[in-house]
């Protein structure tokens, strides 16, 4: 099983949802949101997409560690909100 794409859905005024698709037709849903920064979180998720596409979605902890530890700036509310939504969807 491989991740094929990530989709974000902005629900006004300030919610964001994430859908992760796989090549086997399974989807996962998450909510990568930082209050008042939905568009910014959507961009953060988009920047994680190149890493995730082609990966096995069952390796949740591995992916979280890889995305968190290989970021230039670790931590912070924006990155961890994006990672949280991805983790929920996986």
C-alpha positions as CSV (number, residue, x, y, z in Angstrom):
1,X,0.0,0.0,0.0
2,X,1.3,3.4,-1.0
3,X,0.2,7.0,-0.4
4,X,-0.9,8.6,-3.7
5,X,-1.9,12.1,-2.8
6,X,-2.9,14.5,-0.1
7,X,-5.9,16.8,-0.3
8,X,-6.8,19.7,2.0
9,X,-10.3,21.2,2.4
10,X,-10.8,24.6,3.8
11,X,-14.1,25.0,5.7
12,X,-14.7,28.7,6.3
13,X,-14.2,30.5,8.5
14,X,-11.2,28.7,10.0
15,X,-11.3,24.9,9.8
16,X,-9.0,22.7,7.6
17,X,-9.3,19.0,6.9
18,X,-6.9,16.6,5.2
19,X,-7.6,13.5,3.2
20,X,-4.8,11.1,2.4
21,X,-5.4,8.7,-0.5
22,X,-3.7,5.3,-1.1
23,X,-3.3,3.2,-4.2
24,X,-5.7,0.6,-2.7
25,X,-8.5,3.1,-2.5
26,X,-8.3,3.6,1.3
27,X,-8.5,7.1,2.6
28,X,-7.6,8.7,5.9
29,X,-8.9,11.9,7.4
30,X,-7.2,14.4,9.7
31,X,-7.5,18.0,10.9
32,X,-4.2,19.9,10.6
33,X,-5.3,23.2,12.1
34,X,-3.8,26.0,14.1
35,X,-6.5,28.4,15.2
36,X,-6.6,31.4,12.7
37,X,-4.0,29.9,10.4
38,X,-5.9,27.5,8.2
39,X,-4.3,28.6,4.9
40,X,-0.8,28.5,6.5
41,X,-1.4,25.0,7.8
42,X,-2.6,23.9,4.3
43,X,0.7,25.1,2.9
44,X,2.6,23.3,5.6
45,X,0.8,20.1,4.6
46,X,1.6,20.7,0.9
47,X,5.3,21.0,1.8
48,X,5.1,17.6,3.5
49,X,3.4,15.9,0.5
50,X,6.6,15.2,-1.6
51,X,7.9,13.2,1.3
52,X,4.7,11.2,1.9
53,X,3.7,10.3,-1.6
54,X,4.9,6.8,-2.4
55,X,5.4,5.9,1.3
56,X,3.6,3.1,3.2
57,X,0.9,4.8,5.3
58,X,1.2,2.1,8.0
59,X,4.6,3.4,9.2
60,X,3.0,6.3,11.2
61,X,5.7,6.8,13.9
62,X,8.5,6.5,11.3
63,X,6.9,9.2,9.1
64,X,6.2,11.5,12.0
65,X,9.8,11.3,13.2
66,X,11.2,11.7,9.7
67,X,9.1,14.8,9.0
68,X,9.7,16.4,12.4
69,X,13.4,15.7,12.7
70,X,14.3,16.7,9.2
71,X,12.6,20.1,9.3
72,X,15.0,23.0,9.3
73,X,13.1,24.5,12.2
74,X,11.9,21.8,14.5
75,X,8.8,22.2,16.6
76,X,6.6,25.2,16.8
77,X,2.9,25.3,16.6
78,X,2.5,25.4,12.8
79,X,4.7,22.3,12.0
80,X,3.3,20.3,14.9
81,X,-0.3,21.2,13.8
82,X,0.4,20.0,10.3
83,X,2.1,16.8,11.5
84,X,-0.8,16.2,13.9
85,X,-3.3,16.3,11.0
86,X,-1.1,14.0,8.9
87,X,-0.8,11.6,11.9
88,X,-4.6,11.5,12.3
89,X,-5.1,10.8,8.7
90,X,-2.5,8.0,8.6
